[in-house]
Amino acid sequence: MTDLSHSQDLIERDAAHHSGLFKPRQAFVRGEGCELIDADGRRYLDLMAGIAVASLGHAHPALVEAITEQASRLIVAPQNQANDTRTEFLEALFRLAPTPLNRAFLCNSGTEANEGAIKWARAATGRHGFVATKRGFSGRTLGVLPLNWTKKYRDPFEPLGYQASFVSYGDIEALEEAVDDTTAAVFLEPVQGEGGIHPADAAYLQAARDITRRHGALLIMDEVQSGAGRTGTFLAHEQAGVEADIATMAKGLASGVPIGAILMSDEVAAAMPAGGHGTTFGGNPLAAAAGLTVLKQLEGGLLEHVREVGGHLRRRLDELAEGDKRIREVRGVGLMIGIEFKEKVAPILAALEARGVVAINAGATVVRMVPPLIITQAEADRAVDALAGAMEDTRGG
Ligand SMILES: Cc1ncc(COP(=O)(O)O)c(C=O)c1O
């Protein structure tokens, strides 16, 4: 017999075998809507959603049905064979995606989507210079690492294959200086995620479009975290009225089934030489079935819901911030919200957990709220009340 709780037991057995890079604090075995249930039966409100992944929450009936139906029919169909579910998924994707995005290469994760975007940008321009932003995060594979601002992710793997130039996010003049006729592409997150939830001004994104066009460079929107409805439009950059040459997606697109997508214009797509890119699992029917379910929900009213409930959550958080000087700023769009404190937030996150709420940081001083897109107004209220409580629990601490 062990004295450990079931959760603790799982955490210790897990730690014995995984890479050691992660330090789990909870052990979840089930989910229902916006709640997670741990191995001891304790329920938590999930404001993290696997870091902006579980867009339909947990065990959503339509998602369960679609995955189950697909698994019982066909789960393997590489992209050199057409497949009904993947075709329907692509058709839905391009009913929602803004112009000129008209074609997609399907893959399995965000970093893989960005790797592919780099290759397409190089093929389309014949250049290999990349401009990225300070605080930006694009993924962990070697081809993408040079685009990450955080040095601790890059430094252990020097020498990298190339060096990106980094500009301050939002600084139009700096972008003007950094982009020239050797630039293949500018990589921008329309809302920086890992960097602390910083939305770009529409004017900045419009200037980026103008500058890249003038120099024959591509504009790549990294929508891995901000895309698939999280900000209340299908892609966040739509709100600035700009057209991207490439947009990368992953995370919430299939609500938890691994997926990535490189959306691009016809012109960019045509530039890749035959055999220039490929994938075994990308676009598999299981991921396509999950993705199609998400897209149908977005088309069926979920985008409006994100705008409404996101607006409500934001108003409640702004009120909380007005009454408490420990909060420096509340930022974000739709259901991608950051609450920046004047202090480190680890104790506040621990206090939230003790109150039955799972959230995550974005940098040391920002509490990030990226809940399932189906979160209700009552659940959003529960989130804000728990945050207010967690702030009380940690006052003077
Ligand atoms: C903006 C952005 N791009 C790329 C990635 C990498 O995605 P993945 O972890 O699926 O490789 C992330 C992950 O957090 C991200 O937020």
The ligand as an ORCA input file, in Angstrom:
! r2SCAN-3c Opt
* xyz 0 1
  C       3.143     31.380    -31.850
  C       3.654     29.982    -31.759
  N       4.295     29.435    -32.806
  C       4.763     28.174    -32.776
  C       4.620     27.396    -31.648
  C       5.139     25.984    -31.647
  O       4.088     25.092    -31.708
  P       4.279     23.546    -31.298
  O       4.512     23.521    -29.824
  O       3.002     22.884    -31.721
  O       5.450     23.036    -32.057
  C       3.958     27.902    -30.536
  C       3.809     27.094    -29.311
  O       3.567     27.586    -28.241
  C       3.466     29.235    -30.583
  O       2.828     29.781    -29.544
*
